[in-house]
Amino acid sequence: MVFTPALEANYRDNFRDLLETSYKKRSLVHLSAGSNVPLLKKSVWLVVRGMVKLSAISVQGDELLLGLAGPNEPFGDPLTNVQVYEARAMVDSDLLCIGCDELAEAPHLAVTVLQGMASRYRQSESMLALLGLRRIEDRVRGFLELLASDYGHPCDQGLRLTVKLTHQDLASALSTTRVTVTRVLGILREEGWLQMDSQRHLVISHQPLQRR
């Protein structure tokens, strides 16, 4: 069941205010949509505005979607053991680069980064749990609900996803094929659980899914 993330939204707003107050004399790094984020050995990135896609390349050469980093969430080389790791801005994004040594000297910021890491950890566990579902339809629906609860914006119809993932992105995250994802999305739209707004953003309905 989809819910409105009011408390999460308040937390994100407070975190953004903290970042901009604590580091107002430092310039944020602005990256346009599609830009790669350079990964540094001794620094982590914090998303202030926008969305970053985290991915890797499998031994077969396929792209694997590892997760997303949205507002107030950290990512970077010190936070992963994945060798072939890539971060790419999905939309125009503002990022803050913070050295690990600097984090150690700023306890208030370190605690906030830890909260952001906890959010990413919960997302990763949820994605792993989805892969255990046998029905691809349940995987797709569960993944969209996860995105809606983490990054959705309330609207009259439900929760709108302003971040746009391709069908291949969804397939890579859920260990299936693009063709299967396209078919399942069509089914969910026919049942009214999933809609498309005038700007082609997905909207997750408040209404429960009508089982066939």
C-alpha positions, 0 to 999 in steps of 0.5 A: 500500500502506498503512503504519503512520506510526510515525515520523510519529507520534513527530514529531507527539508531539515537536512537540506537546510543543515547542509546549506547553512553549514556549508553556505560558503562552499560551492555546490557541484552542479551536474547536468542530467546524464553527467558522470559523477567522479568517484574519489577515494577519500571523499563522499558525495551528498545529494542536495538536489536532484537524483543520482543513479548508482550502477555497475557492470556485470561480468557479462557486460550488462548494466546493473542498477544498484540503487538511487541516491536522492536528496540528503543521501550519500554515495561514493567510493568509500561506501562501496566494495563494488569494483565497476561502480558508476554514478550518473546524474539522472536530472540536473543535480547539486552535490556536495563533496566532503572528505572523510577527514572532514566528516571525522571533524564535524560530528553533527554532519557525520550523524546526518550522513549516517542517517542518509546511509541508513536510508540507502541501506533500507533501500538496498535491503528492500530491493534484495527482498523484491528479488525473492518474489517469484512473480515479476508483476509483484517485483515491478509493483513493489519496486515502484512502491519503494520509489514512491515511498522514498522519492514520490510527490503527493498529488490528487491521484496518489504519488508522482515519480518525477524521476524517470527510469527507463524500462531497461533500468527497471529490468536491470534492478529486478533481474528480468527483461525490458520486454517483460517490464513493458508488458507488466507496466501495461497491465498495471496501467490497465488495472488503474493502479499505475497512471501517466501524467501530462509530463509522462511521469508515473503516478502510483495510485492510492487505490489498491491493485485489482487482482485478476 
